[in-house]
Amino acid sequence: MKQMSTTYTGLAGYRHDSVPASGVLLVNLGTPEAPTARAVRPYLAQFLSDPRVIEMPRWLWWTILHGIILRIRPRRSAAAYAKIWTEQGSPLRVGSEALAQGIQAAFMRRCRGPVRVALAMRYGQPDVASTIAQLQREGVRRLLVLPLYPQYSATSTGSVLDAVVGAVERLRWPPELRIVNDYHADAAYLDALAASIRAHWQAHGRGDRLLLSFHGIPQRYHRAGDPYYCQCQATARLLRERLELAEDAVVVSFQSRVGREPWLAPYTDATVRKLAAEGVRTLDVACPGFAVDCLETLEEIAMQNRDFFLDAGGQSLRYIPCLNDQAVHVEALTSLALTHMQGWPECAPDYDAAQAGQALAAAHERADAARDAQPDPFRE
């Protein structure tokens, strides 16, 4: 009789008396491997094939995507990526890795038990599934998933959750999971944003207006119940209050729209032109929805929209970088993670590795003794 192969993956050589660890999985959007059309095409294909990102009948969208978009857009996107690419590679990849390393170092300072911090990309590499598998090989039995999206949207955080579920459903022994749904109103995150903007003003002076530009989504997603728009507005209000600015000193807009259907408004490109026409000469722009600088901030805001502003009569558009791996950002996300990891032994102040190992070994010895005392149900 032909045996059916299992669809679940385990760990070869796993020791049941090994001391478990906790893990933190940071997930960012992703990036192509190189600023070329050949590298951008598979990245865009994976990204734009996600039904969380494009909610259209699959047959119709598949025709548009492969018949039109993937024939034209890779070359255009590659040219944009080439403008921001560094010797180290993609700014999003480099910045996200630096942030993960900073958070790992912070956990080593703040936790007595083993905590592994890893980075995955929703699209491209390193992918979510292989990263979770690697964490499992490193002994992670409790995993906190922290998408690097402060404001929740089904198109971003929701898609990360899909990828995590798809990864763990194939594991023979999935880790205990906790997920940070959003942190748009987290005090430490907001304090870090405020500190970054104040530091920019201290170094360069304050502009005539502060524009907070968030990534957009189609309006129909908002009408369908996506909380993203409301959370963006809440972040903007709470940040304005920390900066002690009047309501008319801060403008909120939404960028990166695609296609012809209405997206969240006002649009950033139209807003910078409007502000210039109204007499704003120096415009400061921050992007609180992005944890790490990327194509949408470095090329779309700092280059494209700067040109729009200048062409419309403005004198200076000054982009305020994302928090990236700044110390205040590292500490904010570490504190956020620790809040969600409460009750996990590795994060307890009285954790003792030797004691944990001895207790686990003793428990397995008792279990082995009890098993040996019972008849083997698999032996005839």
Backbone hydrogen bonds in HBPLUS format (Angstrom, degrees):
<---DONOR---> <-ACCEPTOR-->    atom                        ^
c    i                          cat <-CA-CA->   ^        H-A-AA   ^      H-
h    n   atom  resd res      DA  || num        DHA   H-A  angle D-A-AA Bond
n    s   type  num  typ     dist DA aas  dist angle  dist       angle   num
A0009-THR N   A0170-ARG O   2.82 MM 161  6.23 160.2  1.86 158.0 163.1     1
A0172-ARG N   A0009-THR O   2.75 MM 163  5.36 163.1  1.78 152.6 146.6     2
A0014-TYR N   A0011-LEU O   3.30 MM   3  5.45 150.1  2.39 130.3 124.1     3
A0018-SER N   A0015-ARG O   3.19 MM   3  5.54 161.6  2.23 116.0 116.1     4
A0021-ALA N   A0139-GLY O   2.86 MM 118  5.59 148.9  1.96 143.2 140.5     5
A0141-ARG N   A0021-ALA O   2.87 MM 120  5.90 156.8  1.92 160.6 160.1     6
A0022-SER N   A0114-PRO O   3.09 MM  92  6.44 165.8  2.12 156.7 155.2     7
A0116-ARG N   A0022-SER O   2.85 MM  94  6.34 158.5  1.90 151.2 152.6     8
A0023-GLY N   A0142-ARG O   2.72 MM 119  6.12 140.4  1.87 156.4 168.0     9
A0144-LEU N   A0023-GLY O   2.84 MM 121  6.12 168.0  1.85 150.1 152.4    10
A0024-VAL N   A0116-ARG O   2.74 MM  92  6.22 151.0  1.82 158.8 164.8    11
A0118-ALA N   A0024-VAL O   2.93 MM  94  6.33 163.5  1.96 166.5 169.6    12
A0025-LEU N   A0144-LEU O   2.78 MM 119  6.13 166.2  1.80 162.2 167.0    13
A0146-LEU N   A0025-LEU O   2.80 MM 121  5.87 172.1  1.81 150.3 153.1    14
A0026-LEU N   A0118-ALA O   2.86 MM  92  6.15 164.3  1.88 171.9 167.2    15
A0120-ALA N   A0026-LEU O   2.83 MM  94  6.22 153.2  1.90 160.9 170.0    16
A0027-VAL N   A0146-LEU O   3.27 MM 119  6.37 152.0  2.36 128.9 129.1    17
A0148-LEU N   A0027-VAL O   2.84 MM 121  5.82 172.7  1.84 156.3 155.2    18
A0028-ASN N   A0120-ALA O   3.10 MM  92  6.61 154.6  2.16 156.8 159.5    19
A0122-ARG N   A0028-ASN O   2.86 MM  94  6.22 159.8  1.90 162.4 168.7    20
A0123-TYR N   A0029-LEU O   2.92 MM  94  6.16 146.8  2.03 149.5 160.1    21
A0039-ALA N   A0036-THR O   3.14 MM   3  5.30 123.4  2.47  99.0 112.4    22
A0040-VAL N   A0036-THR O   2.84 MM   4  6.01 155.2  1.90 154.9 163.1    23
A0041-ARG N   A0037-ALA O   3.01 MM   4  5.91 156.0  2.07 146.5 150.4    24
A0044-LEU N   A0040-VAL O   2.85 MM   4  6.06 168.5  1.86 166.4 169.1    25
A0045-ALA N   A0041-ARG O   2.87 MM   4  6.03 155.9  1.93 151.5 159.2    26
A0046-GLN N   A0042-PRO O   3.03 MM   4  6.16 159.0  2.07 143.6 147.6    27
A0047-PHE N   A0043-TYR O   3.00 MM   4  6.20 168.7  2.01 153.3 156.8    28
A0048-LEU N   A0044-LEU O   2.78 MM   4  5.77 173.3  1.79 156.2 158.3    29
A0049-SER N   A0045-ALA O   3.03 MM   4  5.81 121.0  2.39 131.5 143.7    30
A0050-ASP N   A0047-PHE O   3.28 MM   3  5.69 162.5  2.31 109.5 114.7    31
A0053-VAL N   A0050-ASP O   2.95 MM   3  5.42 137.1  2.14 111.2 122.2    32
A0054-ILE N   A0050-ASP O   3.17 MM   4  6.51 165.6  2.19 159.9 162.9    33
A0060-LEU N   A0057-PRO O   3.08 MM   3  5.49 119.9  2.46 108.3 122.2    34
A0061-TRP N   A0057-PRO O   2.97 MM   4  6.20 173.1  1.97 166.3 168.1    35
A0062-TRP N   A0058-ARG O   2.79 MM   4  5.75 159.5  1.83 151.3 157.5    36
A0063-THR N   A0059-TRP O   3.32 MM   4  6.40 151.8  2.41 134.2 140.3    37
A0064-ILE N   A0060-LEU O   3.13 MM   4  6.49 159.6  2.18 149.7 155.0    38
A0065-LEU N   A0061-TRP O   2.73 MM   4  5.85 170.9  1.73 160.8 163.7    39
A0066-HIS N   A0062-TRP O   3.03 MM   4  6.00 171.5  2.04 146.9 149.2    40
A0067-GLY N   A0063-THR O   2.79 MM   4  5.34 137.4  1.97 131.6 144.4    41
A0068-ILE N   A0064-ILE O   2.95 MM   4  5.41 147.6  2.05 133.7 139.5    42
A0069-ILE N   A0064-ILE O   3.12 MM   5  6.48 155.2  2.19 152.4 157.5    43
A0070-LEU N   A0065-LEU O   2.84 MM   5  5.90 170.3  1.85 172.2 170.9    44
A0071-ARG N   A0068-ILE O   3.07 MM   3  5.41 150.9  2.16 109.7 118.7    45
A0072-ILE N   A0069-ILE O   3.05 MM   3  5.38 145.7  2.17 107.3 117.0    46
A0073-ARG N   A0069-ILE O   2.76 MM   4  5.52 155.0  1.82 159.2 167.8    47
A0077-SER N   A0073-ARG O   2.81 MM   4  5.94 172.9  1.81 173.1 174.8    48
A0078-ALA N   A0074-PRO O   2.87 MM   4  5.87 155.3  1.93 143.8 151.2    49
A0079-ALA N   A0075-ARG O   3.11 MM   4  6.31 153.5  2.19 142.8 148.8    50
A0080-ALA N   A0076-ARG O   3.16 MM   4  6.51 149.5  2.26 143.5 151.6    51
A0081-TYR N   A0077-SER O   2.83 MM   4  6.15 163.1  1.86 157.1 161.6    52
A0082-ALA N   A0078-ALA O   2.90 MM   4  6.07 153.9  1.97 147.3 154.3    53
A0083-LYS N   A0080-ALA O   3.12 MM   3  5.42 138.8  2.30 104.1 114.8    54
A0084-ILE N   A0081-TYR O   3.01 MM   3  5.52 146.1  2.13 113.3 122.4    55
A0085-TRP N   A0081-TYR O   2.98 MM   4  5.98 128.3  2.25 153.4 168.6    56
A0086-THR N   A0089-GLY O   3.12 MM   3  5.00 165.2  2.15 135.4 138.0    57
A0089-GLY N   A0086-THR O   3.05 MM   3  5.00 141.0  2.20  96.5 108.1    58
A0094-VAL N   A0090-SER O   2.91 MM   4  6.09 175.8  1.91 165.9 166.8    59
A0095-GLY N   A0091-PRO O   2.82 MM   4  5.71 162.3  1.85 143.8 150.0    60
A0096-SER N   A0092-LEU O   2.93 MM   4  5.85 154.5  2.00 139.7 147.0    61
A0097-GLU N   A0093-ARG O   2.99 MM   4  6.10 157.5  2.04 146.9 152.9    62
A0098-ALA N   A0094-VAL O   3.03 MM   4  6.25 155.8  2.09 146.4 153.0    63
A0099-LEU N   A0095-GLY O   2.98 MM   4  6.18 152.3  2.06 142.3 150.0    64
A0100-ALA N   A0096-SER O   2.93 MM   4  6.19 159.0  1.98 148.2 153.5    65
A0101-GLN N   A0097-GLU O   2.96 MM   4  6.18 157.0  2.01 147.7 153.8    66
A0102-GLY N   A0098-ALA O   2.96 MM   4  6.18 152.6  2.04 143.9 151.5    67
A0103-ILE N   A0099-LEU O   2.97 MM   4  6.25 156.1  2.02 151.0 157.1    68
A0104-GLN N   A0100-ALA O   2.90 MM   4  6.13 154.5  1.97 147.7 155.0    69
A0105-ALA N   A0101-GLN O   3.03 MM   4  6.26 159.7  2.08 146.4 151.2    70
A0106-ALA N   A0102-GLY O   2.97 MM   4  6.24 149.7  2.07 142.1 150.9    71
A0107-PHE N   A0103-ILE O   2.94 MM   4  6.20 153.8  2.01 149.4 155.6    72
A0108-MET N   A0104-GLN O   3.05 MM   4  6.34 151.1  2.14 146.4 154.4    73
A0109-ARG N   A0105-ALA O   3.14 MM   4  6.45 138.4  2.32 139.5 150.1    74
A0109-ARG N   A0106-ALA O   3.16 MM   3  5.13 127.2  2.45  92.6 106.2    75
A0110-ARG N   A0106-ALA O   2.95 MM   4  6.14 146.1  2.07 144.3 154.2    76
A0111-CYS N   A0107-PHE O   2.82 MM   4  5.47 145.7  1.94 151.4 153.1    77
A0113-GLY N   A0346-GLU O   3.06 MM 233  4.02 137.7  2.25 153.7 143.5    78
A0121-MET N   A0126-PRO O   2.66 MM   5  5.65 159.5  1.70 168.0 171.6    79
A0131-THR N   A0127-ASP O   3.20 MM   4  6.26 150.0  2.30 145.0 153.6    80
A0132-ILE N   A0128-VAL O   2.97 MM   4  6.18 160.6  2.01 156.1 160.6    81
A0133-ALA N   A0129-ALA O   3.02 MM   4  6.25 157.3  2.07 147.6 154.4    82
A0134-GLN N   A0130-SER O   2.99 MM   4  6.16 148.6  2.10 138.0 146.0    83
A0135-LEU N   A0131-THR O   2.98 MM   4  6.26 156.3  2.04 147.6 153.8    84
A0136-GLN N   A0132-ILE O   2.94 MM   4  6.22 152.3  2.02 147.0 154.7    85
A0137-ARG N   A0133-ALA O   3.03 MM   4  6.35 149.9  2.12 142.8 150.6    86
A0138-GLU N   A0134-GLN O   3.05 MM   4  6.37 133.7  2.27 139.6 152.4    87
A0138-GLU N   A0135-LEU O   3.05 MM   3  4.97 128.6  2.32  92.4 106.7    88
A0140-VAL N   A0135-LEU O   3.04 MM   5  5.50 163.6  2.07 149.4 145.8    89
A0139-GLY N   A0136-GLN O   3.02 MM   3  5.19 158.7  2.07 109.8 112.7    90
A0176-GLU N   A0141-ARG O   2.89 MM  35  6.20 161.7  1.93 151.0 145.0    91
A0143-LEU N   A0176-GLU O   2.73 MM  33  5.99 174.3  1.73 175.2 174.3    92
A0178-ARG N   A0143-LEU O   2.99 MM  35  6.36 146.9  2.10 157.4 158.2    93
A0145-VAL N   A0178-ARG O   2.84 MM  33  6.27 162.6  1.87 155.8 159.5    94
A0180-VAL N   A0145-VAL O   2.95 MM  35  6.28 166.4  1.97 176.4 174.6    95
A0183-TYR N   A0150-PRO O   2.82 MM  33  4.77 158.6  1.87 130.9 138.3    96
A0156-SER N   A0153-SER O   3.10 MM   3  5.35 153.0  2.17 106.6 114.4    97
A0158-GLY N   A0153-SER O   3.08 MM   5  6.25 175.7  2.08 144.0 144.9    98
A0159-SER N   A0156-SER O   3.13 MM   3  5.24 120.6  2.49  97.8 112.0    99
A0160-VAL N   A0156-SER O   3.06 MM   4  6.43 149.5  2.15 148.3 157.2   100
A0160-VAL N   A0157-THR O   3.06 MM   3  5.01 116.4  2.48  94.4 110.2   101
A0161-LEU N   A0157-THR O   2.99 MM   4  6.34 157.0  2.04 155.0 160.7   102
A0162-ASP N   A0158-GLY O   3.13 MM   4  6.45 149.8  2.23 140.7 148.6   103
A0163-ALA N   A0159-SER O   3.06 MM   4  6.40 156.2  2.12 146.9 152.6   104
A0164-VAL N   A0160-VAL O   2.91 MM   4  6.23 155.7  1.97 153.4 160.3   105
A0165-VAL N   A0161-LEU O   2.94 MM   4  6.11 169.2  1.95 153.7 156.4   106
A0166-GLY N   A0162-ASP O   2.92 MM   4  6.10 160.4  1.96 148.7 154.7   107
A0167-ALA N   A0163-ALA O   3.00 MM   4  6.18 137.1  2.19 137.7 148.8   108
A0167-ALA N   A0164-VAL O   3.07 MM   3  5.07 125.6  2.38  94.2 108.6   109
A0168-VAL N   A0164-VAL O   2.95 MM   4  6.24 167.4  1.96 162.3 163.6   110
A0169-GLU N   A0165-VAL O   3.03 MM   4  5.96 149.3  2.13 149.7 156.5   111
A0170-ARG N   A0167-ALA O   3.42 MM   3  5.92 160.6  2.46 108.0 113.5   112
A0171-LEU N   A0168-VAL O   3.04 MM   3  5.16 164.9  2.07 108.8 113.7   113
A0186-ASP N   A0183-TYR O   3.22 MM   3  5.12 169.1  2.23 105.6 108.3   114
A0190-LEU N   A0186-ASP O   3.02 MM   4  6.26 163.5  2.04 156.3 161.1   115
A0191-ASP N   A0187-ALA O   2.82 MM   4  6.01 154.9  1.89 149.4 157.1   116
A0192-ALA N   A0188-ALA O   2.94 MM   4  6.10 150.6  2.02 141.9 149.6   117
A0193-LEU N   A0189-TYR O   3.03 MM   4  6.35 156.8  2.09 147.9 153.8   118
A0194-ALA N   A0190-LEU O   2.94 MM   4  6.17 165.8  1.97 151.2 155.0   119
A0195-ALA N   A0191-ASP O   2.89 MM   4  6.05 158.6  1.93 147.0 153.1   120
A0196-SER N   A0192-ALA O   2.98 MM   4  6.16 154.5  2.05 146.3 152.9   121
A0197-ILE N   A0193-LEU O   3.04 MM   4  6.33 160.1  2.08 153.6 158.3   122
A0198-ARG N   A0194-ALA O   2.91 MM   4  6.11 163.5  1.94 152.8 157.8   123
A0199-ALA N   A0195-ALA O   2.94 MM   4  6.07 154.7  2.01 144.3 151.3   124
A0200-HIS N   A0196-SER O   3.08 MM   4  6.35 149.4  2.18 141.6 149.5   125
A0201-TRP N   A0197-ILE O   2.99 MM   4  6.31 159.7  2.03 151.7 156.8   126
A0202-GLN N   A0198-ARG O   2.84 MM   4  6.09 153.3  1.91 150.3 158.0   127
A0203-ALA N   A0199-ALA O   3.07 MM   4  6.25 146.6  2.18 140.9 148.9   128
A0204-HIS N   A0200-HIS O   2.84 MM   4  5.95 153.1  1.91 152.4 160.4   129
A0205-GLY N   A0201-TRP O   2.63 MM   4  4.43 141.6  1.77 131.1 134.7   130
A0208-ASP N   A0282-THR O   2.74 MM  74  5.34 140.9  1.89 136.1 147.5   131
A0284-ASP N   A0209-ARG O   3.03 MM  75  6.26 169.9  2.04 173.6 170.4   132
A0210-LEU N   A0249-ALA O   3.04 MM  39  6.27 167.9  2.06 161.8 165.7   133
A0251-VAL N   A0210-LEU O   2.90 MM  41  6.31 157.4  1.96 156.8 162.7   134
A0211-LEU N   A0284-ASP O   2.77 MM  73  6.11 169.9  1.78 163.5 166.4   135
A0286-ALA N   A0211-LEU O   2.94 MM  75  6.37 159.5  1.98 165.7 172.5   136
A0212-LEU N   A0251-VAL O   2.76 MM  39  6.09 169.0  1.77 171.2 175.0   137
A0253-SER N   A0212-LEU O   3.03 MM  41  6.33 157.9  2.08 151.7 151.6   138
A0213-SER N   A0286-ALA O   2.95 MM  73  6.32 157.6  2.00 163.9 166.7   139
A0214-PHE N   A0253-SER O   2.94 MM  39  6.31 166.6  1.96 149.9 150.1   140
A0255-GLN N   A0214-PHE O   2.79 MM  41  6.14 154.2  1.86 152.3 161.1   141
A0216-GLY N   A0255-GLN O   2.86 MM  39  5.30 145.3  1.98 151.5 149.6   142
A0264-LEU N   A0217-ILE O   2.96 MM  47  5.94 151.3  2.05 159.9 164.8   143
A0221-TYR N   A0218-PRO O   3.06 MM   3  5.58 142.6  2.21 110.5 120.1   144
A0219-GLN N   A0262-PRO O   3.01 MM  43  5.92 170.5  2.02 132.2 135.2   145
A0222-HIS N   A0219-GLN O   3.07 MM   3  5.17 116.2  2.50  97.8 112.7   146
A0223-ARG N   A0219-GLN O   2.98 MM   4  6.36 158.8  2.02 152.7 158.9   147
A0224-ALA N   A0220-ARG O   2.98 MM   4  6.06 130.9  2.22 131.6 144.0   148
A0224-ALA N   A0221-TYR O   3.13 MM   3  4.98 128.5  2.41  90.0 104.1   149
A0226-ASP N   A0221-TYR O   3.10 MM   5  5.73 163.4  2.13 146.9 144.5   150
A0225-GLY N   A0222-HIS O   3.06 MM   3  5.35 161.7  2.09 108.4 114.0   151
A0231-GLN N   A0227-PRO O   3.03 MM   4  6.23 156.8  2.09 158.1 165.6   152
A0232-CYS N   A0228-TYR O   2.88 MM   4  6.14 152.9  1.96 156.8 164.4   153
A0233-GLN N   A0229-TYR O   3.05 MM   4  6.33 160.9  2.09 150.4 155.2   154
A0234-ALA N   A0230-CYS O   2.97 MM   4  6.18 150.0  2.06 141.3 149.9   155
A0235-THR N   A0231-GLN O   2.94 MM   4  6.14 161.2  1.98 147.4 151.7   156
A0236-ALA N   A0232-CYS O   2.98 MM   4  6.22 164.1  2.01 151.3 155.5   157
A0237-ARG N   A0233-GLN O   2.96 MM   4  6.17 159.6  2.01 147.4 152.8   158
A0238-LEU N   A0234-ALA O   2.95 MM   4  6.12 171.8  1.96 157.4 159.4   159
A0239-LEU N   A0235-THR O   2.88 MM   4  5.97 154.6  1.95 150.0 157.5   160
A0240-ARG N   A0236-ALA O   2.91 MM   4  6.04 158.6  1.96 146.0 152.2   161
A0241-GLU N   A0237-ARG O   3.00 MM   4  6.26 155.9  2.06 149.3 155.5   162
A0242-ARG N   A0238-LEU O   3.13 MM   4  6.37 150.5  2.22 138.5 145.9   163
A0243-LEU N   A0239-LEU O   2.99 MM   4  6.29 148.0  2.10 148.0 157.0   164
A0244-GLU N   A0240-ARG O   2.94 MM   4  6.06 109.3  2.45 134.9 152.6   165
A0245-LEU N   A0240-ARG O   3.17 MM   5  5.53 166.8  2.19 148.0 152.1   166
A0244-GLU N   A0241-GLU O   3.14 MM   3  4.87 148.7  2.25  93.5 102.9   167
A0249-ALA N   A0246-ALA O   3.00 MM   3  5.34 159.2  2.05 112.2 118.9   168
A0250-VAL N   A0247-GLU O   3.42 MM   3  5.95 167.8  2.44 113.3 116.7   169
A0254-PHE N   A0266-PRO O   2.86 MM  12  6.16 150.2  1.95 155.6 165.3   170
A0268-THR N   A0254-PHE O   2.87 MM  14  5.23 148.2  1.97 128.6 128.6   171
A0271-THR N   A0267-TYR O   2.92 MM   4  6.04 147.9  2.02 146.2 156.4   172
A0272-VAL N   A0268-THR O   2.97 MM   4  6.23 162.0  2.01 162.9 163.6   173
A0273-ARG N   A0269-ASP O   3.43 MM   4  6.57 157.2  2.49 138.7 144.4   174
A0274-LYS N   A0270-ALA O   2.98 MM   4  6.14 154.7  2.05 144.0 151.6   175
A0275-LEU N   A0271-THR O   2.88 MM   4  6.10 162.2  1.91 156.0 160.1   176
A0276-ALA N   A0272-VAL O   3.10 MM   4  6.22 157.8  2.15 141.0 146.7   177
A0277-ALA N   A0273-ARG O   2.99 MM   4  6.22 158.1  2.04 147.3 153.5   178
A0278-GLU N   A0274-LYS O   2.97 MM   4  6.20 135.3  2.18 142.0 154.3   179
A0278-GLU N   A0275-LEU O   3.18 MM   3  5.02 128.2  2.46  90.7 104.4   180
A0280-VAL N   A0275-LEU O   3.01 MM   5  5.49 157.7  2.06 157.6 150.3   181
A0279-GLY N   A0276-ALA O   3.09 MM   3  5.31 161.6  2.13 107.1 112.5   182
A0315-GLN N   A0281-ARG O   2.91 MM  34  4.97 150.1  2.00 125.1 134.5   183
A0316-SER N   A0281-ARG O   2.95 MM  35  6.36 150.5  2.04 166.7 167.1   184
A0283-LEU N   A0316-SER O   2.83 MM  33  6.26 162.7  1.86 163.1 169.0   185
A0318-ARG N   A0283-LEU O   2.77 MM  35  6.12 162.5  1.80 159.4 165.7   186
A0285-VAL N   A0318-ARG O   2.97 MM  33  6.16 160.1  2.01 148.6 148.4   187
A0320-ILE N   A0285-VAL O   2.78 MM  35  5.90 171.3  1.79 166.1 164.8   188
A0290-PHE N   A0287-CYS O   3.22 MM   3  5.94 172.0  2.22 125.9 127.6   189
A0324-ASN N   A0291-ALA O   3.06 MM  33  6.00 137.8  2.25 153.5 163.7   190
A0297-THR N   A0294-CYS O   3.15 MM   3  5.49 138.6  2.33 105.6 116.6   191
A0298-LEU N   A0294-CYS O   2.85 MM   4  5.86 167.2  1.87 171.5 172.9   192
A0299-GLU N   A0295-LEU O   3.01 MM   4  5.29 150.9  2.10 129.6 138.6   193
A0300-GLU N   A0295-LEU O   3.16 MM   5  6.61 161.0  2.19 156.3 161.8   194
A0302-ALA N   A0297-THR O   3.05 MM   5  6.34 166.2  2.07 157.1 160.5   195
A0303-MET N   A0299-GLU O   3.27 MM   4  4.98 134.9  2.48 111.0 119.8   196
A0304-GLN N   A0299-GLU O   2.90 MM   5  6.30 167.9  1.91 165.3 167.3   197
A0305-ASN N   A0300-GLU O   2.93 MM   5  6.22 155.4  2.00 147.0 154.6   198
A0307-ASP N   A0303-MET O   3.05 MM   4  6.29 157.5  2.11 150.3 155.3   199
A0307-ASP N   A0304-GLN O   3.06 MM   3  5.31 115.6  2.49  99.1 113.6   200
A0308-PHE N   A0304-GLN O   3.01 MM   4  6.42 153.4  2.08 146.8 155.0   201
A0309-PHE N   A0305-ASN O   2.96 MM   4  6.07 158.3  2.00 142.2 147.4   202
A0310-LEU N   A0306-ARG O   2.95 MM   4  6.22 162.9  1.98 153.0 157.5   203
A0311-ASP N   A0307-ASP O   2.87 MM   4  5.95 164.6  1.89 152.6 157.2   204
A0312-ALA N   A0308-PHE O   3.10 MM   4  6.22 135.3  2.31 137.5 148.3   205
A0314-GLY N   A0309-PHE O   2.89 MM   5  5.30 151.9  1.97 156.4 147.1   206
A0313-GLY N   A0310-LEU O   3.07 MM   3  5.27 163.3  2.10 108.7 113.0   207
A0326-GLN N   A0323-LEU O   2.99 MM   3  5.78 167.7  2.00 151.9 155.6   208
A0329-HIS N   A0326-GLN O   2.98 MM   3  5.26 126.6  2.27 104.0 118.2   209
A0330-VAL N   A0326-GLN O   2.97 MM   4  6.32 161.7  2.00 158.7 164.2   210
A0331-GLU N   A0327-ALA O   2.96 MM   4  6.15 167.6  1.97 153.4 156.3   211
A0332-ALA N   A0328-VAL O   3.02 MM   4  6.01 148.3  2.12 131.6 140.7   212
A0333-LEU N   A0329-HIS O   2.97 MM   4  6.17 169.5  1.98 157.6 158.7   213
A0334-THR N   A0330-VAL O   2.94 MM   4  6.04 151.7  2.02 145.4 154.2   214
A0335-SER N   A0331-GLU O   2.94 MM   4  6.01 161.6  1.97 144.7 149.6   215
A0336-LEU N   A0332-ALA O   2.96 MM   4  6.15 153.7  2.03 142.9 151.0   216
A0337-ALA N   A0333-LEU O   2.90 MM   4  6.05 160.4  1.94 143.9 148.8   217
A0338-LEU N   A0334-THR O   2.93 MM   4  6.16 162.1  1.96 151.0 155.8   218
A0339-THR N   A0335-SER O   3.00 MM   4  6.20 149.6  2.10 145.1 152.7   219
A0340-HIS N   A0336-LEU O   3.27 MM   4  6.62 151.5  2.36 145.2 151.8   220
A0340-HIS N   A0337-ALA O   3.05 MM   3  5.22 118.3  2.44  99.1 113.7   221
A0341-MET N   A0337-ALA O   2.96 MM   4  6.16 122.9  2.30 140.9 157.3   222
A0341-MET N   A0338-LEU O   3.16 MM   3  4.85 137.5  2.35  90.1 102.3   223
A0344-TRP N   A0341-MET O   3.10 MM   3  5.84 163.4  2.13 144.1 146.1   224
A0347-CYS N   A0344-TRP O   3.04 MM   3  5.77 155.5  2.10 123.4 130.2   225
A0348-ALA N   A0345-PRO O   3.05 MM   3  5.11 161.1  2.09 107.2 113.3   226
A0351-TYR N   A0348-ALA O   3.21 MM   3  5.40 159.2  2.25 117.4 116.1   227
A0356-ALA N   A0352-ASP O   2.81 MM   4  6.01 157.8  1.86 154.9 162.1   228
A0357-GLY N   A0353-ALA O   2.93 MM   4  6.15 158.1  1.98 149.8 155.0   229
A0358-GLN N   A0354-ALA O   2.95 MM   4  6.19 160.1  1.99 150.4 155.8   230
A0359-ALA N   A0355-GLN O   2.89 MM   4  6.04 163.5  1.92 151.8 156.3   231
A0360-LEU N   A0356-ALA O   3.03 MM   4  6.14 156.0  2.09 143.5 150.0   232
A0361-ALA N   A0357-GLY O   2.92 MM   4  6.06 160.5  1.96 147.1 152.9   233
A0362-ALA N   A0358-GLN O   2.91 MM   4  6.08 159.7  1.95 149.0 154.5   234
A0363-ALA N   A0359-ALA O   3.01 MM   4  6.16 154.3  2.08 142.0 148.9   235
A0364-HIS N   A0360-LEU O   3.01 MM   4  6.28 155.2  2.08 149.2 155.3   236
A0365-GLU N   A0361-ALA O   2.92 MM   4  6.17 147.6  2.03 145.2 154.7   237
A0366-ARG N   A0362-ALA O   3.05 MM   4  6.32 157.3  2.10 148.2 153.3   238
A0367-ALA N   A0363-ALA O   2.99 MM   4  6.25 154.5  2.06 141.6 149.2   239
A0368-ASP N   A0364-HIS O   2.79 MM   4  5.95 155.4  1.85 146.1 152.7   240
A0369-ALA N   A0365-GLU O   2.93 MM   4  6.12 156.9  1.98 145.7 152.0   241
A0370-ALA N   A0366-ARG O   2.96 MM   4  6.17 159.9  2.00 148.5 153.8   242
A0371-ARG N   A0367-ALA O   2.92 MM   4  6.10 150.8  2.01 142.6 151.0   243
A0372-ASP N   A0368-ASP O   2.89 MM   4  6.10 160.0  1.93 150.4 155.3   244
A0373-ALA N   A0369-ALA O   3.09 MM   4  6.26 136.1  2.29 139.4 150.6   245
A0374-GLN N   A0371-ARG O   3.08 MM   3  5.35 154.0  2.15 106.1 114.3   246
A0379-ARG N   A0376-ASP O   3.14 MM   3  5.43 168.0  2.16 112.8 116.2   247
